[in-house]
Amino acid sequence: MSFDRLTEFPWTGTGTPVYCNAASTGPLPARTRVLLDQWSALRAEPWRITLEDQFGALRTGRECCAALIGADADEIALVPNTSTGINIAAQILPVRAGQTILGHDGEFPAHVYPWMARARATGATFEQLPLRDDGLPDWDAVPERLARGDVAVLAVSWVSFVSGDRADLATLGTLCRKHGVRFAVDGIQGVGVVPLDVHACQIDVLACGAQKWLLSPWGSGFCYVRRELVTQSEPLMVGWLAMQGSEDFSRMLDYDFTYHDDARRFEVATIPYQDMAGMNESLGLLNEIGLAEVSRSITSLAARLVDGVANLDGVTRVTPRDANRRAGIVSVRVSDAARVSRALDDAHVVHSLRGRGVIRFSPHIYNTADEMDCIVEVLGSAASAARG
């Protein structure tokens, strides 16, 4: 279904800004802002908040997040950010001294440091495959590297935060199963943009903050843990709500150290109920529009940018042209990126400067094709001027 853009994102009717930075922070829909205001009013008078308000928001959140990725609700732990989910993966996936945790260069730091720490703690090696000359991950190098037999975990981002390159998770998952390798994924730049079935892709753990493409509050997100791994794994950080019977406050002092037999065992209280309720409201909007339609809209806008920058002088496209190798991020490289970025700022185009001459755009459902054309025009003029 279509949605009323001006109702949910009223600032889009002002003509400025052209907000093309969902990969950094997604704006909250109006309905989510209203719900958060309601929760703030309740929080100011906490005697009005019921346990069902709190725990019901969490149950709904697990169900909504599971539906996003083809998982089951009992495989979802709610977490406040991607980093927490990646730390869960680094803590529970088995790694021994002498083994290798394999990733790629150019990853966002949140998907690097937890694996470095795990390698240091276990005597394993953290290895990053070098990027290709064009700055994209070298996926062709992965099969040969896994075949050497020492890799315990393959840890990758589904979509590169710099280049916008999208990994073929189904192929990587099959390779991991073939070689007995655990598969961990940072999904924050892809979930909600491109359809995903974590079961079909044979992913072991996937972490995703909700504050970007899922248009949700800071402090909301989730971690998927494959069901077979849940009961095999001991959380390193233990929360009281991770225990069976913890929601029955009459048993609070029984101290029964028995974990939930689902992914709730990885949740550490107190979970931000208000933020999770806001996430549920934003996911409700995406579901009303239809996840397939959301994906079609975002990828269509991205394709318009990809096509538009193709013939611009002084602009080199970084993001792959192949639609199967990208999601919603479109990155380009220019000379004097700081100057070009200032020109985009002057034109009220909100973008992201990523370093090494890379400028990143990330449209969402509130953007239009005309706005993409505007970005191309401003970018082309600024890049030409920067070249002198």
ROFI-757452 format. One record per atom (N, C-alpha, C, CB): z, x, y; residue in three letters. Coordinates in steps of 0.05 Angstrom, whole numbers, plus 5000, padded with zeros to 4 digits. Glycine has a CB too. Layout:
# residues N
ZXYala/...
# end
This chain:
# residues 388
500050174976met/500050005000met/500050185025met/502549815000met/499050075047ser/499250215072ser/502050175084ser/497050125092ser/502750325105phe/505350285117phe/504950295148phe/507350495108phe/506850185162asp/506650175191asp/507750445202asp/508349935203asp/505950615209arg/506650885218arg/508450875242arg/504051045224arg/507850705261leu/509450695286leu/512250585281leu/508050515307leu/512550415261thr/515250305255thr/516950525243thr/515050075235thr/515950675224glu/517550875210glu/517651145226glu/516450925183glu/515551205241phe/515551455257phe/514651385285phe/513651665243phe/516351265301pro/515551155327pro/514551375346pro/517751015340pro/515351625343trp/514451835361trp/511451895358trp/516052085355trp/510251795335thr/507351845332thr/505751685352thr/506551775303thr/506851485364gly/505351325384gly/505251445411gly/506551055385gly/506651675415thr/506651795442thr/504351985447thr/509351935446thr/502952055426gly/500752245429gly/501652535426gly/499452215456gly/504152595431thr/505252865426thr/508052825414thr/505353035452thr/508853015397pro/507253235387pro/505453165364pro/509053465379pro/503653345357val/502353335331val/504153485312val/499353445332val/505753345297tyr/507653475280tyr/506353545253tyr/510253305275tyr/505953805248cys/504553885224cys/506254115211cys/501653985230cys/508754045206asn/510654245196asn/512554135175asn/512154365219asn/511553955158ala/513253845137ala/514354045118ala/511753625122ala/512854275115ala/513754485097ala/516254625107ala/511554675092ala/516954585132ser/519454685143ser/521654475143ser/519054795172ser/521054255157thr/522954025158thr/521453765161thr/525054055181thr/521853585143gly/520553325145gly/522153135163gly/520253195117gly/520852995181pro/522352805198pro/523452565182pro/520452705220pro/525652465191leu/526852235178leu/525351975186leu/529852215184leu/524651815166pro/523551545173pro/525751385188pro/522651395148pro/524851185203ala/526651025219ala/528650885201ala/525150815235ala/527850785178arg/529650645160arg/531850825150arg/528050535136arg/531251085146thr/533251275137thr/535251335160thr/531951535128thr/534251355184arg/536051395207arg/537951165210arg/534451435233arg/536950915206val/538650685208val/540850685187val/536950425206val/540050755162leu/541950765140leu/544050975145leu/540550815113leu/543251215155leu/545151425161leu/547151335183leu/543751675169leu/546151195203asp/547951085223asp/549950895211asp/546250945245asp/549050735192gln/550950545179gln/553050705163gln/549350355160gln/552150915150trp/554151075135trp/556051215153trp/552651275117trp/555051305176ser/556851435196ser/558951245206ser/555151555219ser/558150995210ala/560050795219ala/562150745197ala/558650525225ala/561350745172leu/563250715150leu/565050955148leu/561750675123leu/563851195152arg/565451445150arg/567551455172arg/563651685152arg/566951325195ala/568951315217ala/571251135210ala/567551225242ala/570750945191glu/572850765182glu/572850775151glu/572350465192glu/573850995139pro/573451045111pro/574650845092pro/574451315105pro/576550675102trp/577750475085trp/575650265077trp/580050345098trp/573450265091arg/571350065084arg/569450165062arg/569650005109arg/569650425055ile/567850545035ile/569050495008ile/567350845040ile/567450384990thr/568350344962thr/567350564944thr/567350074951thr/568650594921leu/567750794902leu/564950724892leu/569650804878leu/564350474891glu/561650394883glu/559550484904glu/561450094878glu/560350464929asp/558550574950asp/557850864945asp/559850534978asp/559951014939gln/559551304935gln/558151364908gln/562351444935gln/559251274886phe/558051344861phe/555451194855phe/560051284838phe/555250964867gly/552750814865gly/550450964878gly/552950534877gly/550951084901ala/548951244915ala/548051474898ala/549951344942ala/549951594884leu/549251824866leu/547551734842leu/551751974857leu/548351514830arg/546851414807arg/543951354815arg/548151164795arg/543651214838thr/541051144848thr/539451404853thr/541150974873thr/540751594865gly/539351844871gly/538251984847gly/541252034886gly/539851994826arg/538952124801arg/536551974790arg/541152134780arg/536651714791glu/534351554781glu/531851594797glu/535151254780glu/532151594824cys/529851634841cys/528551904838cys/530651594871cys/530252114836cys/529252384833cys/527852424806cys/531452594837cys/529052304785ala/527852324759ala/525052194759ala/529652184738ala/524751964772ala/522151834773ala/520051994787ala/522451564787ala/520952164806leu/519052334821leu/517552534803leu/520452484843leu/518952624782ile/517952854767ile/517552804738ile/519753084770ile/517752544730gly/517352474702gly/519652554684gly/514852604692gly/522052574695ala/524352644680ala/526052384674ala/526152844695ala/528252424661asp/530252204656asp/532652264674asp/531052184626asp/534052054682ala/536252084700ala/538452264690ala/537351814707ala/538852264663asp/540952434652asp/540252734653asp/541652344624asp/537752794662glu/536953074664glu/537153174694glu/534153114654glu/538253004711ile/538253064740ile/541153114749ile/537052834756ile/541553344762ala/544053404776ala/543353394806ala/545253674768ala/544953254821leu/544553244850leu/545753494863leu/545752984863leu/544253624880val/545153874893val/544453854923val/543754124879val/545754014939pro/545253994968pro/542854144978pro/547654084983pro/541654314961asn/539354474970asn/538054604946asn/540254694990asn/535754724950thr/534254854929thr/535755094919thr/531454944939thr/537055244936ser/538455484928ser/540555424907ser/539855614952ser/541955204909thr/543955134889thr/542655084862thr/545554874898thr/540354944862gly/538954894837gly/537955154824gly/536654714842gly/536955334841ile/535955594830ile/538255754818ile/534555754852ile/540555744831asn/542955874820asn/543755754794asn/545255864840asn/543555494791ile/544155374765ile/542255484744ile/543855064767ile/539655504751ala/537655614732ala/538355894724ala/534855594743ala/539056054744ala/539656344739ala/542156374723ala/539956494766ala/543956184725gln/546456204710gln/546356114681gln/548656054724gln/544655914676ile/544755794649ile/542455884631ile/544655494652ile/540355994642leu/538156074624leu/538956344612leu/535456094640leu/538656374585pro/539656614572pro/538056864578pro/539656564542pro/539457074586val/538357324593val/540157544582val/537857364624val/538957744569arg/540557964558arg/539758234570arg/540257974527arg/541458424567ala/540958694576ala/538358794563ala/543258894570ala/536658924579gly/534159024569gly/531858824572gly/534359104541gly/532458574577gln/530258374581gln/529358364610gln/531258094572gln/527258214615thr/526058194642thr/526057914652thr/523258314642thr/526757874677ile/526357624691ile/523857674709ile/528857544709ile/521857514704leu/519257564716leu/518557364738leu/517057564695leu/517757464761gly/516857294783gly/514457424797gly/519057244803gly/513857324821his/511657434837his/512757534863his/509557214842his/511357734874asp/511957814901asp/511257584920asp/510458074909asp/512357594945gly/511657394965gly/513257134962gly/508857334963gly/515257124944glu/516856884941glu/518756844964glu/518456894915glu/519556594969phe/521656534988phe/524256664978phe/521956224993phe/525856784996pro/528156934987pro/530156774970pro/529657035011pro/530256514974ala/532056344958ala/531356354928ala/532156064968ala/528856424923his/527956434895his/527756724885his/525256294892his/529056894899val/529157184891val/531957284886val/527757354913val/533757244906tyr/536357354904tyr/538057264881tyr/537857304929tyr/538057004873pro/539556914850pro/538657064824pro/539356614846pro/536057114822trp/535057254798trp/535757544799trp/531957214796trp/535757664823met/536657944825met/539557964817met/536258034854met/541157774826ala/543957774818ala/544357744788ala/545557554833ala/542857564776arg/542957524747arg/542257774732arg/541257284739arg/540157904741ala/539258154728ala/541458364731ala/536658264741ala/542658394754arg/544758594758arg/547158534740arg/545658594787arg/547858274737ala/550158194721ala/549758244691ala/550857914727ala/547358224682thr/546758234653thr/545558494644thr/544858014646thr/544758664663gly/543458914654gly/540458864649gly/544759024630gly/539458634658ala/536558574655ala/535058704679ala/536058264653ala/532458664679thr/530758764700thr/529458524714thr/528558964689thr/529558524740phe/528058324755phe/525458454765phe/529658224780phe/523258344756glu/520558454761glu/518858254776glu/519158544735glu/517458344797gln/515658174812gln/512858274809gln/516458164842gln/511058104799leu/508258174797leu/507158194825leu/506657974780leu/505458404830pro/504358434857pro/502258204863pro/502958704861pro/502058144888leu/500057944897leu/497258074895leu/500557844925leu/495257904894arg/492458004895arg/491858104923arg/490457784886arg/489558224926asp/488758324952asp/488558104973asp/486058474950asp/487957864964asp/487757634983asp/490357504989asp/485857434972asp/492557614979gly/495257514984gly/496157284966gly/495357425012gly/494557214946leu/495257004928leu/496457114902leu/492756834921leu/498156954889pro/499357044864pro/497257104843pro/501256834853pro/497757314827asp/495857394807asp/496557264780asp/495757704803asp/495757004778trp/496456854754trp/495056974729trp/495756564757trp/492857104732asp/491457214709asp/493057444696asp/488657324717asp/494957554711ala/496557774700ala/498857674683ala/497657944722ala/499457414684val/501857314671val/501557314640val/502457034680val/499357224629pro/499257214599pro/499657494586pro/496557114590pro/498457694597glu/498757964586glu/501658064589glu/496858164599glu/502857994612arg/505558094617arg/507557954598arg/506458044646arg/507157694593leu/508957544575leu/508557644546leu/508457254576leu/506157724539ala/505557814512ala/506958064504ala/502557854509ala/508058214523arg/509458464517arg/512158404503arg/509858624542arg/513158164506gly/515458074489gly/518158124501gly/515258214464gly/518458234525asp/521058294536asp/521958094558asp/521158574548asp/520257904565val/520857714586val/522657494576val/518257604599val/524857454589ala/526657234581ala/526156984597ala/529557314585ala/525557014623val/525156784641val/522756844659val/527656734658val/521056644662leu/518956644682leu/519856464705leu/516156554671leu/520256574729ala/521356424751ala/519256424774ala/524056534761ala/518156194780val/515956184800val/516355944818val/513256174786val/515055954841ser/514855724858ser/512355564850ser/514655804888ser/512555304850trp/510255134844trp/508155174866trp/511054834842trp/508955174891val/507155214913val/508255434931val/506754944929val/506655624937ser/507555844954ser/508055754982ser/505456074955ser/510355824993phe/511055735020phe/509355875041phe/514055785026phe/508156105035val/506456245054val/503556165051val/506756545050val/502456195028ser/499556155024ser/498755865017ser/498556335003ser/500655715007gly/500055444998gly/498755434970gly/498155315017gly/498555674957asp/497455684930asp/499155524911asp/497155984920asp/497855354894arg/499255194875arg/498855294846arg/498354894876arg/501155344833ala/501055444806ala/500255224786ala/503755574798ala/498955294765asp/498255114743asp/500655104724asp/495655204728asp/502554924730leu/505054914714leu/504654854685leu/506954724727leu/502654684679ala/502154614651ala/501354864635ala/500054394649ala/499555024646thr/498655264633thr/500855464630thr/496255394648thr/502455504651leu/504655684650leu/506755594630leu/505955724678leu/507355334629gly/509255234610gly/508455274582gly/509754934615gly/505855244576thr/504855294549thr/505055584542thr/501855204547thr/504455764561leu/504756044556leu/507656114550leu/503756204580leu/509556004565cys/512356064561cys/513255974534cys/514055924583cys/512455744525arg/513255644498arg/512055824477arg/512355354494arg/509655914480lys/508256084461lys/509856344457lys/505456154470lys/510956454479his/512256714477his/515356694477his/511356884501his/516456454475gly/519356424474gly/520656484500gly/520456594452gly/519356424522val/520356494549val/521356234562val/518156624566val/523656244576arg/524656024591arg/523056004617arg/527656054597arg/522755754628phe/520955704650phe/522555564672phe/518555534642phe/522855704695ala/524355594718ala/522455574742ala/526855774725ala/522755354756val/520855294778val/522255204803val/518855074769val/521455324826asp/522255234852asp/520155024861asp/522555464873asp/520954774862gly/519054564866gly/518854454894gly/519554344848gly/520354574914ile/520754434939ile/518154394955ile/522654594956ile/516154564952gln/513754534968gln/511554374953gln/512654814975gln/512254264930gly/510254104915gly/511153824908gly/509554254891gly/513753794902val/514753534893val/514353324915val/517753554885val/513153104908gly/512552894927gly/509852914940gly/514652894949gly/508553154936val/505853194947val/503853164925val/505653474959val/504353274902val/502553264879val/504153154855val/501353544872val/502952974839pro/504352864816pro/505253084797pro/502652654802pro/507553034784leu/508653234766leu/510053094743leu/510653424781leu/509653204719asp/511053124695asp/512353374683asp/509152984674asp/514953394688val/516353644679val/516453664649val/519253644690val/516453444635his/516453454606his/513753554596his/516953174594his/511553454606ala/508953544598ala/508453834605ala/506753364611ala/509653924627cys/509354204635cys/511354394622cys/509554224665cys/513154284606gln/515054434590gln/516754614608gln/513554604569gln/517654504630ile/519354644649ile/522254624639ile/519054534678ile/523754834640asp/526554834632asp/528354754655asp/527355114622asp/527954864678val/529654794702val/527754784726val/531954994706val/528154584743leu/526654564768leu/528554484790leu/524354344765leu/528454634812ala/530154584835ala/528554484858ala/531754834843ala/529654294873cys/528154184896cys/530054064917cys/526253964886cys/529954184941gly/531254064963gly/529553824973gly/531754264986gly/530753634986ala/529253394994ala/528653375023ala/530853144986ala/529353585038gln/529153575067gln/526353635079gln/531053765080gln/524553695062lys/521853765071lys/519953525065lys/520754025058lys/518353545044trp/516353355038trp/517553075030trp/514553455016trp/520053075022leu/521252815014leu/522652685038leu/523352864992leu/522352795062leu/523152665087leu/526052575087leu/521352425092leu/527752745076ser/530552665072ser/532452845087ser/531252675042ser/534952765089pro/536952925104pro/537353205093pro/539552775106pro/538153385111trp/539253645102trp/541653585084trp/539953825126trp/541953735063gly/544253695045gly/543653515022gly/546553575061gly/541053445018ser/540253284995ser/538153424978ser/539153005005ser/538253384953gly/536453514934gly/537253464906gly/536153804940gly/535853594887phe/536453554859phe/535653794842phe/535153294848phe/536753804819cys/536054014799cys/535553874772cys/538254234797cys/533153914762tyr/532553814735tyr/533154024714tyr/529453734733tyr/534653944693val/535254114671val/534353974645val/538354184669val/532554104631arg/531453984607arg/533753904588arg/529454174592arg/533553654577arg/535753544562arg/536753724540arg/534853284550arg/535053864526glu/535954034504glu/537654264514glu/533554144489glu/537354334539leu/538954554551leu/541654464562leu/537454694572leu/541854204568val/544254114582val/546754174566val/544053814587val/546954074542thr/549454104526thr/549754384515thr/549453904504thr/547654544516gln/547854824507gln/548955004529gln/545154924498gln/549254904554ser/549755064577ser/552555014588ser/547655024599ser/553955234595glu/556555214607glu/556255274637glu/558555414594glu/556955094654pro/556855144683pro/558655374691pro/557554894699pro/557755544709leu/559455764718leu/561255674741leu/557856004727leu/560355474756met/561955344776met/562755064766met/560555324804met/565255014764val/566254774751val/567354574771val/568454844730val/566254334771gly/567154124789gly/568653914773gly/564854004805gly/570553784786trp/572153584772trp/570553344764trp/574553504788trp/568453274779leu/566853044772leu/564853114750leu/565252944796leu/564853364741ala/563153444719ala/564353364692ala/562753744719ala/566753264692met/568153204668met/567952904660met/571153274670met/567852854634gln/567852584625gln/570352434634gln/567452564594gln/569952194642gly/572252024651gly/573152084679gly/574552074633gly/571752264694ser/572652334720ser/572452104740ser/571052574730ser/570651924735glu/570451694754glu/572551484749glu/567651574752glu/574051514728asp/576351334723asp/578851474735asp/576751274693asp/579551404759phe/581651544773phe/584451504761phe/581751454802phe/584651304743ser/587251264729ser/587751494709ser/587350994716ser/585551644702arg/585751864682arg/585652134696arg/583651834661arg/585952134722met/585452384737met/587252614728met/585852334766met/589652554720leu/591552764713leu/591652814683leu/594252694723leu/589752714668asp/589652764639asp/588553044634asp/587952564625asp/587053164653tyr/585953434650tyr/584453474624tyr/588153644653tyr/582653294619asp/581053314594asp/578553484600asp/580253024584asp/578653724591phe/576453914597phe/574053864577phe/577354214594phe/572753634582thr/570453554567thr/568153484586thr/571053314547thr/566053654587tyr/563853604605tyr/562353344599tyr/561953834605tyr/561153224620his/559153024615his/557053134596his/557952924642his/555952964580asp/553753064562asp/551053034575asp/553852904536asp/551053014602asp/548453004616asp/548653204640asp/547852714627asp/546653204657ala/546453414677ala/548553384699ala/543753404690ala/550153174699arg/552353154718arg/554353384715arg/553752894715arg/554353514692arg/556153734688arg/555653964707arg/555953834659arg/553353974720phe/552654184739phe/553254114768phe/549754264736phe/554253864772glu/554853784800glu/557653874807glu/554553474802glu/557953974831val/560554064841val/561253884865val/560454374849val/563453734861ala/564253544882ala/565353704906ala/566353344872ala/565353594930thr/564553324936thr/561553324944thr/566253194959thr/560053164931ile/557153134938ile/556952974963ile/555553004914ile/555153044981pro/554852895007pro/553652625002pro/553153055027pro/555352424998tyr/554452154992tyr/552452045013tyr/556851964989tyr/553152095038gln/551551995060gln/548752105059gln/552852055087gln/548552365054asp/545852495053asp/544252395029asp/546152805052asp/545652365007met/544252264983met/543351974987met/546052284958met/544951815000ala/544051545006ala/541651545024ala/546351385019ala/541651725043gly/539251755061gly/536851845045gly/539851955083gly/537152025026met/534952105009met/533851864994met/535852324990met/535651704983asn/534751464968asn/533051284986asn/537151314957asn/533851265011glu/532351085029glu/529551205035glu/533851045056glu/529351465039ser/526751585044ser/525051575019ser/527151885052ser/526151614996leu/524551594971leu/523651304967leu/526151694947leu/525351114976gly/524450834975gly/521950784991gly/526750654985gly/521750915014leu/519250885030leu/516951005015leu/519651015058leu/517251245005leu/515051374990leu/514151204966leu/515851654981leu/516151084953asn/515450914930asn/514050654939asn/517950844914asn/514850544962glu/513550304972glu/510550364978glu/514950204997glu/510150594991ile/507350664997ile/505850724971ile/507250925015ile/507250834952gly/506150914926gly/505751214925gly/503350774921gly/507051344905leu/506951634904leu/504051734902leu/508551734880leu/502351584888ala/499551664886ala/498151654913ala/498051494865ala/498751444928glu/497551424955glu/498651634974glu/498151144966glu/501251694972val/502351914988val/500952174982val/505451944983val/500552234956ser/499152474948ser/496352474959ser/499252504918ser/494952254956arg/492152244965arg/492052294995arg/490951964958arg/493852175010ser/493852205039ser/494352495048ser/495952015052ser/496352615036ile/497052895044ile/494853085036ile/499652975031ile/493853065012thr/491853255003thr/489153205017thr/491453224972thr/488652965026ser/486252905041ser/486353035069ser/485752605044ser/488753015081leu/489053145107leu/488953455105leu/491853065120leu/490153555083ala/489953845079ala/487053935074ala/491653925054ala/485553775059ala/482753845054ala/481153835080ala/481553645034ala/481853655099arg/480353645124arg/480853905140arg/481253405141arg/483354005139leu/483954255152leu/482454495139leu/486954315151leu/482554495112val/481154705097val/478254715105val/481554675067val/476954485105asp/474154475112asp/473654545142asp/473054195106asp/475554455159gly/475154495187gly/475354785196gly/477154345202gly/477054945182val/477355225191val/475355405178val/480155315184val/473655295160ala/471855465144ala/470055635161ala/470255295125ala/469055535183asn/467055675199asn/468155765226asn/464655505203asn/470755775230leu/471855865255leu/471856165257leu/474755755258leu/470756265279asp/470756555284asp/473656655288asp/469056625308asp/474256875275gly/476856995278gly/479056865262gly/477656985306gly/478356665245val/480356525228val/479556565199val/480456225235val/481456675183thr/481056705155thr/482956525139thr/481557005146thr/481756355123arg/483356165107arg/484856325085arg/481555945094arg/487456275083val/489156405063val/489456215038val/491956475074val/489855965044thr/490155765023thr/487555735006thr/490955485035thr/487855714980pro/485355684963pro/483755434971pro/486155674934pro/481155464969arg/479455234975arg/479455034952arg/476555324980arg/479855124928asp/479954954904asp/482254754907asp/480155124878asp/481654494906ala/483754294909ala/485854314887ala/482454024909ala/485154414864asn/487154444842asn/489054674847asn/485654474816asn/488454844867arg/490155074872arg/491755044898arg/488455324873arg/491854794909arg/493454754933arg/494754484933arg/491654794958arg/496654444952ala/497954184954ala/497754084983ala/500954214946ala/499954114999gly/499754025026gly/499754235047gly/502053845032gly/500254485039ile/500354715058ile/497554825062ile/502254925048ile/496854875087val/494355015093val/495055245112val/492154825107val/494555495103ser/495255735118ser/492655885126ser/497155915103ser/492755995149val/490456165159val/491556425169val/488856015180val/489856625171arg/490656885182arg/488856935207arg/490357115162arg/490157015229val/488657075254val/489757335265val/489056845274val/488057465282ser/489057695297ser/490657585321ser/486657875306ser/492757735328asp/494557655350asp/495657375345asp/493057665377asp/496957345322ala/497957085314ala/499956975334ala/499257105286ala/501457145347ala/503457055366ala/502056905389ala/505157285377ala/499857025398arg/498356895420arg/497156635412arg/496057085430arg/495956625388val/494856375378val/497056165374val/493356425351val/499356255365ser/501556065361ser/502455945388ser/503956205348ser/502456115409arg/503256005435arg/501255805445arg/503456235456arg/498655845439ala/496655655447ala/497055385432ala/493755765441ala/497755405407leu/498355155392leu/500755015403leu/498755225362leu/502755175411asp/505155055424asp/504354915450asp/507255275430asp/502755045465asp/501854925491asp/500454665487asp/500155115506asp/499054635464ala/497554395457ala/499354195442ala/495054455441ala/501954255440his/503954085426his/503254045397his/504053815440his/502254255384val/501754255356val/504054405342val/498954375348val/505654265328val/508054385315val/507154505288val/510354185311val/507454765285his/506454915263his/508655115255his/503755055269his/507955305238ser/509855515230ser/508455785230ser/511055445203ser/509755985242leu/508756255242leu/510156405219leu/509256395270leu/508656505200arg/509756605175arg/509756905173arg/508356495152arg/508857055193gly/508857345192gly/506257445180gly/511157445175gly/505657705185arg/503157835175arg/500657685184arg/503257855144arg/500857565208gly/498557435219gly/497957155208gly/496157595215gly/499857045192val/499356785179val/500656565196val/500556785151val/499056355200ile/499956105213ile/499655885192ile/498356045239ile/501755725190arg/501755515169arg/501955235181arg/504155555150arg/500255055169phe/500254775176phe/500954615151phe/497554685188phe/502454395156ser/503254225132ser/503453935141ser/505954325121ser/501253785138pro/501153505146pro/502553325126pro/498253415150pro/503253085135his/504452885118his/503352605125his/507652885121his/504552405114ile/503452135116ile/503352025144ile/505051945099ile/504852135162tyr/504952045190tyr/502652175207tyr/507652105203tyr/501252365195asn/499052495209asn/496452345205asn/498752785200asn/494452415221thr/491852275220thr/489552485218thr/491352095244thr/487252395210ala/484952565209ala/484252675236ala/482452425196ala/484452505257asp/483852595284asp/485752825292asp/484152365304asp/488252815284glu/490053035290glu/489253295277glu/492952955282glu/488253275252met/487253515238met/484953635254met/486453445209met/483153465264asp/480853555279asp/481853695305asp/478953325286asp/483853585317cys/485053695341cys/486153975336cys/487253515353cys/487554005313ile/488654265305ile/486354465302ile/490254245279ile/484254385289val/481954565284val/480854655311val/479854435267val/480554465330glu/479354535356glu/481054735371glu/478954275372glu/483654675372val/485554855387val/485655125373val/488354735388val/485755125347leu/485955375332leu/483455545337leu/486255325302leu/481155425336gly/478655565339gly/478455695367gly/476255385335gly/479155535388ser/479055645415ser/481055875419ser/479655415435ser/483455835408ala/485556035412ala/484856295397ala/488255935402ala/483756265373ala/483056505357ala/480756655370ala/482256425329ala/478856505381ser/476556635395ser/477556785420ser/474556425403ser/479356655435ala/480456785459ala/482057035452ala/482156585475ala/483457025430ala/485157245421ala/483457495414ala/486957165398ala/480957445405arg/479257665397arg/477857785421arg/477157565377arg/478057645444gly/476857745469gly/473957695471gly/477358035471gly/
# end
